Amino acid sequence: MSHPTRRAALAGLAATAAANFAPPLRAQSPVSFIDMAGRSVTLPRRPERIVLTEANDLLSFALLDPDPAARLVGWAALRRFDNGTLAAYRRRFPAIDRIEIVGDWSADSFAAEKAIALKPDLVLMTAYQEPGLGHGDLTRRFEAAGIPVAFVTAGVNTRTSAADIAPKLQMFGRILGREREAQDYIAFYQSHLAAVTERIAHANPARPSVLIETYAGLGECCRAPGRHGWSEFVELAGGRNLGVDTPQAGGMLSLEYLLAQEPQIYIGNGGSYLEGKGLVIGPGYDRATIRASLARLTERSGFREIRPVREGRIYAIWTVFATQPINIVAIEQIAKWLHPDLFADLDPAVTMAAINRRLSVPMEGIYWLGLSDQEPAR
């Protein structure tokens, strides 16, 4: 054998040995994590075909991945996704329209067979679609088809913290192979949250009572949240949600109850899903439109008699903040509304700008507004 031939043969043997003994490619390694229902999930490899049953979680993906929709083959609950936000993602990622819609948010509206036909590597499920949290019929149908299921929410009656974003983002980081980005955002979030809560703890201000209206304007006043989500944000911001004082800890509050309790501040949440029905706010709406929809809330029977309306402390905020880790700007803004002097130096728009530097599709629009606000649009 000539020297060139021998060298080529040896090089080939070396390459084969290297291939045999090299560690497997990261994408082909098993991926293990704990889902939000506390279940241990192991995937044979990093998923490339995902069904996302809470469409709003695309915003969480966008904090971690430059192309958050690339792995999505199906999604559900798309009507919960803000129209203006979806339009922005479509402009940036036109292929998003190829993602199949596989139903809505509840179990009876979810098209399991359609989702199975997409042959996903992973289905990210909510507790609303599968209250059994892995022990129900929906999970069994997926697993019978060889499709793993992980939960992005805990049980409906489980006490989970809307401000504890770490477990969910860590899970998404593992699934997407973006652990570093997840930890970076978690640290950012926790530092901003601590800046609010530590100032509240140090100053120990009186906690104003707050009337939060969810689905603001969808019917008579007022549907209030219980002890989760928005109530937690108000507590962290130094207030007290009026709704948690009721026997049912949330639900519909009568006008008589509100007049007797005299809340000091009103905060309504809404979005594009309430267009033509109630409070609209977020991308695609200008200040005049948002303010007009907020003003219309005060025209409901008897509403002008409650204290926040009489005193002009009535505010609007974007609903989607409730379920996504961008909610730190909602906590900051609520803190400014509740304690304007204590948080005079805090600017949630600066926090939003820092978040936008991480998001693959920056948030552009008006996400909070007071009825009497005069500051420039954000």
URDA-V737266 format. One record per residue. N is the residue number from 1. RES is the residue in one letter. SS is DSSP state (@ for helix, = for strand, . for the rest). Layout:
N:RES:SS / N:RES:SS
//
This chain:
1:M:. / 2:S:. / 3:H:@ / 4:P:@ / 5:T:@ / 6:R:@ / 7:R:@ / 8:A:@ / 9:A:@ / 10:L:@ / 11:A:@ / 12:G:@ / 13:L:@ / 14:A:@ / 15:A:@ / 16:T:@ / 17:A:@ / 18:A:@ / 19:A:@ / 20:N:@ / 21:F:@ / 22:A:. / 23:P:. / 24:P:. / 25:L:. / 26:R:@ / 27:A:@ / 28:Q:@ / 29:S:. / 30:P:. / 31:V:= / 32:S:= / 33:F:= / 34:I:= / 35:D:. / 36:M:. / 37:A:. / 38:G:. / 39:R:. / 40:S:= / 41:V:= / 42:T:= / 43:L:= / 44:P:. / 45:R:. / 46:R:. / 47:P:. / 48:E:. / 49:R:. / 50:I:= / 51:V:= / 52:L:= / 53:T:. / 54:E:. / 55:A:@ / 56:N:@ / 57:D:@ / 58:L:@ / 59:L:@ / 60:S:@ / 61:F:@ / 62:A:@ / 63:L:@ / 64:L:@ / 65:D:. / 66:P:. / 67:D:. / 68:P:. / 69:A:. / 70:A:. / 71:R:. / 72:L:= / 73:V:= / 74:G:= / 75:W:= / 76:A:. / 77:A:. / 78:L:@ / 79:R:@ / 80:R:@ / 81:F:. / 82:D:. / 83:N:@ / 84:G:@ / 85:T:@ / 86:L:@ / 87:A:@ / 88:A:@ / 89:Y:@ / 90:R:@ / 91:R:@ / 92:R:@ / 93:F:. / 94:P:@ / 95:A:@ / 96:I:@ / 97:D:@ / 98:R:@ / 99:I:. / 100:E:= / 101:I:= / 102:V:. / 103:G:= / 104:D:. / 105:W:. / 106:S:. / 107:A:@ / 108:D:@ / 109:S:@ / 110:F:= / 111:A:. / 112:A:@ / 113:E:@ / 114:K:@ / 115:A:@ / 116:I:@ / 117:A:@ / 118:L:. / 119:K:. / 120:P:. / 121:D:. / 122:L:= / 123:V:= / 124:L:= / 125:M:= / 126:T:. / 127:A:. / 128:Y:. / 129:Q:. / 130:E:. / 131:P:. / 132:G:. / 133:L:. / 134:G:. / 135:H:. / 136:G:. / 137:D:@ / 138:L:@ / 139:T:@ / 140:R:@ / 141:R:@ / 142:F:@ / 143:E:@ / 144:A:@ / 145:A:. / 146:G:. / 147:I:. / 148:P:= / 149:V:= / 150:A:= / 151:F:= / 152:V:. / 153:T:. / 154:A:. / 155:G:. / 156:V:. / 157:N:. / 158:T:. / 159:R:. / 160:T:. / 161:S:. / 162:A:. / 163:A:. / 164:D:. / 165:I:. / 166:A:@ / 167:P:@ / 168:K:@ / 169:L:@ / 170:Q:@ / 171:M:@ / 172:F:@ / 173:G:@ / 174:R:@ / 175:I:@ / 176:L:@ / 177:G:. / 178:R:. / 179:E:@ / 180:R:@ / 181:E:@ / 182:A:@ / 183:Q:@ / 184:D:@ / 185:Y:@ / 186:I:@ / 187:A:@ / 188:F:@ / 189:Y:@ / 190:Q:@ / 191:S:@ / 192:H:@ / 193:L:@ / 194:A:@ / 195:A:@ / 196:V:@ / 197:T:@ / 198:E:@ / 199:R:@ / 200:I:@ / 201:A:@ / 202:H:@ / 203:A:@ / 204:N:. / 205:P:. / 206:A:. / 207:R:. / 208:P:= / 209:S:= / 210:V:= / 211:L:= / 212:I:= / 213:E:= / 214:T:. / 215:Y:. / 216:A:. / 217:G:. / 218:L:. / 219:G:. / 220:E:. / 221:C:. / 222:C:. / 223:R:= / 224:A:= / 225:P:. / 226:G:. / 227:R:. / 228:H:. / 229:G:. / 230:W:@ / 231:S:@ / 232:E:@ / 233:F:@ / 234:V:@ / 235:E:@ / 236:L:@ / 237:A:. / 238:G:. / 239:G:= / 240:R:= / 241:N:= / 242:L:@ / 243:G:@ / 244:V:@ / 245:D:@ / 246:T:. / 247:P:. / 248:Q:. / 249:A:. / 250:G:. / 251:G:= / 252:M:= / 253:L:. / 254:S:. / 255:L:@ / 256:E:@ / 257:Y:@ / 258:L:@ / 259:L:@ / 260:A:@ / 261:Q:@ / 262:E:. / 263:P:. / 264:Q:. / 265:I:= / 266:Y:= / 267:I:= / 268:G:= / 269:N:= / 270:G:= / 271:G:. / 272:S:@ / 273:Y:@ / 274:L:@ / 275:E:. / 276:G:. / 277:K:. / 278:G:. / 279:L:. / 280:V:. / 281:I:. / 282:G:= / 283:P:. / 284:G:. / 285:Y:. / 286:D:. / 287:R:@ / 288:A:@ / 289:T:@ / 290:I:@ / 291:R:@ / 292:A:@ / 293:S:@ / 294:L:@ / 295:A:@ / 296:R:@ / 297:L:@ / 298:T:. / 299:E:. / 300:R:. / 301:S:. / 302:G:. / 303:F:@ / 304:R:@ / 305:E:@ / 306:I:. / 307:R:@ / 308:P:@ / 309:V:@ / 310:R:@ / 311:E:@ / 312:G:. / 313:R:. / 314:I:= / 315:Y:= / 316:A:= / 317:I:= / 318:W:= / 319:T:@ / 320:V:@ / 321:F:@ / 322:A:@ / 323:T:@ / 324:Q:. / 325:P:@ / 326:I:@ / 327:N:@ / 328:I:@ / 329:V:@ / 330:A:@ / 331:I:@ / 332:E:@ / 333:Q:@ / 334:I:@ / 335:A:@ / 336:K:@ / 337:W:@ / 338:L:@ / 339:H:. / 340:P:. / 341:D:. / 342:L:. / 343:F:. / 344:A:. / 345:D:. / 346:L:. / 347:D:. / 348:P:@ / 349:A:@ / 350:V:@ / 351:T:@ / 352:M:@ / 353:A:@ / 354:A:@ / 355:I:@ / 356:N:@ / 357:R:. / 358:R:. / 359:L:. / 360:S:. / 361:V:. / 362:P:. / 363:M:. / 364:E:. / 365:G:. / 366:I:= / 367:Y:. / 368:W:= / 369:L:= / 370:G:= / 371:L:. / 372:S:. / 373:D:. / 374:Q:. / 375:E:. / 376:P:. / 377:A:. / 378:R:.
//
